[in-house]
Amino acid sequence: MRKIILFLIVAICFTSCGNIQVKKTIDPKSVAFAAEYDANFDNVLYPSMMLALANYRGNEMDSLFRVSVTAPQNNSVMRIVVDSTALNYVSITQETLPRKGLRYSFSPVIKWKFENLYRMRQQGYIDLTFTCFINDKQVDVKNIRLNYRPTNECLMSLIGKDGSYHDYRWLFAAYVNEDHPQIDGILSEILNQGIVTIFDGPRTEKKTETQMRAIWYYALSRGLAYSSITCTSNGSKRTNSQYIRFFDDVYRNRQANCIDACVFFSSIMRKIGIQPIIFVDPCHAYLGYYTDKTKKKIALLETTITGWVNLPDLDSHYDEETGLMEEKYYEGIAKYLTEKQKTQYQTGKMTLDEIKKAVSNNLFDRASEYQKDNYKANKSLYTDNAQQTYQMLVIEELRKQIAPIPAVEPEVTNQ
């Protein structure tokens, strides 16, 4: 009896095993898995670009990476896993491949570590590993090494593989940060200057100009100096980029070039409701703003003129008893005073605060006139979408796609 039972068990096992369908191993060559980074970007990754476009789906960052596979059978399930690095979390993309033999291409969604991207102040390298699974079986692995740039580095343009020119200076808008926590304190300091008693935005042309003069005087009072730094260590032959100081960099170090100063002023202006415009020429940038709510008139401001004088430097060279300052320091500001103001000064009837405000107002007038001829000559180009050399960056409009890069204390994060 026992022998009969044992025979039946063995027979059943052989019968069952014969019905088991063993899944065939998928040949990696038949899948031909590929993972690529957009060749136009020359293996360079810009954290500033990723942060600027993070809230806007369908942007260029979503298509920088491409993976492609050939379906080994109908309704194959493809899963792409991107390993974690210093800049991204483990990221998974899964798709169904309907027809055997067809080639499919996808842009994998990569989950970036935005906190780390915020803090990148030096360039470095990451190795992104893409693993392809078909029907839960690992098929192939591809690696991409990228050079990531500091967050201060802004992509300006690139030359495509086909020789076409692509302008990215609209990314300047990402450095305008109206949400910066220091601005509230700055506005309080500006009110204490006594030029304005309230910030009520562009209600009238006159009120807008008065508020702009107050912001201008604040910048001069801090000793905002012109300092040009544009060079980066980016060795790409295809892309062109520029180092841009963040709002807090300008505030803390009191230095700015043309675009830095435009970003600094624009951040404060946006906070109080005055709408800034950054006009970008081939080698320069200057500021504009709508004078009232109708947005029919634009005023201009050459921000680099803040570096023509150093108002804080006058404090230690002014004699309160005589109302006069050392001759060489007076000579440096006399050209920014009217004849009436010079007479008042020479008779000791101007306080140091009055002297500073008179100089500031004169420089504001000059800064308002400085770019008018240039603007008139190129006005049609600024609004011509067929060319990219001249750009009119209306920050309010660009906010629909470009978020401000948040203020975060710098911290170098290594892989």
ABEGO torsion letter per residue (X at the ends): XAAAAAAAAAAAAAAAAAABBBBBBBBAAAAGBBBBBBAAAGGBBBAAAAAAAAABBGBAAAAABBBBBBBABBGBBBBBBBBBBAABBBBBBBBBBABBGBBBBBBBBBBBBAAAAAABABBBBBBBBBBBBBGGBBABBBBBBBBBBBAABBBABBBBAAGBBBBAAAAAAAABBAABAAAAAAAAAAAAAGABABBAEBABAAAAAAAAAAAAAAAAAAGBBBBBBABBABABAABBBBBBBBAAAAAAAGBBBAAAAAAAAAAAAAAAGBBBBBBBBAABBBBBBBABAAGABBBBBBAAAAAABBAAAAAAABBAAAGBBBAAAAAAAAAABBAAAAAAAAAGABBAAAAAAAAAAAAAAAAAAAAAAAAAAAAAAAABAABAABBBBBAAAAAAABBBBBBBBBBBBBX
